[in-house]
Amino acid sequence: MHPLLNAEELCFFKNYGYLIKKRALDRDACEVVLDRMWQTAPASIKRDDPTTWRPIPDDEASDDPLLFLQKTRWQFRGAATEQALIDLVFNRPLVAWAEQLLGADSLRAPKVGGRPMGSWGPAWPGGPVDPQLGEGVRGIYATLPAEAGSERQPDQLHTDGHPFHLGVVCLLDDSPPDGGAFKIWPASHQRFYPLFPMQYDQARIPFYEHLPSHKGIIHPPEYLEEIERVEADTPAVDCHGEQGDVVFWHHRLGHMAGHNYAEPATIRQALLYDYCKTDLDTMRLDPPQQDMWRDWGDELKVAQVSISRQFAAEQRLPLVLAEQLER
């Protein structure tokens, strides 16, 4: 049985917008979900042969949102409402921690046998799939190794435009440093939160076939300018780890799916889920609040302790931020 989050963990999440929990998931349960993912493997990629772990060839690619296969991205959403996947993210320890962050008995439960994310298609023509349109997990997201000898791509953060409260990324298998794991920019949630007209949504331009010039997310100029500042002054945290590790993250935290340059070759395999409160629909009508934690749990609100350098190091907090703990 995993202990509840302590005050230092709660304060760290408030200050930096993320929390890494080691060995939070049962390894056998992770293997069951991995087996399900590998049932959808492209023909040229063999589970037991790392020499085949390379970008997906064009003749095996797929734009199907339920099984998206492009280059190094392998995203399987078709099983998102199956029992094994939902059990992994809605098990007792993870729900207990999420309720400490968001409030007891406040979570909207996923629906076994419901419609998976991707069933509705993209959020707009040519756009991404909307994670709020789904009744289970986001899906199983794998990142294949980059092409050998290819030029390294720069890190570029974004924030998610759909309304939710708390994200979690669950490592289904070991993921080494530089191996394509989730990347986050610590404390950026505090900087991005006030820059939108609504505190959970990011405004969108509707698409019309006879007016095709504009569609998708509206980026406030203040937000775009802040992205440049955050990328310049805040080192990213690579949330690599072992099978069963999880990372919780605030909905306005800057993040990205990492590029996979690990040697020897590996495939980053993770399960993603969004925790939402049952009254999100009324909360999302409001603008950003002076107290950005208004809608969150009482335990999180009252937690107020110092964060130790040791714990900051365990969370891989960049030195430039960890040094501020002693000021």
Summary of the structure (lengths in Angstrom):
residues: 327
radius of gyration: 19.3
end to end distance: 36.7
largest distance: 58.4
contacts: 1028
relative contact order: 0.22
helix: 28%
strand: 19%
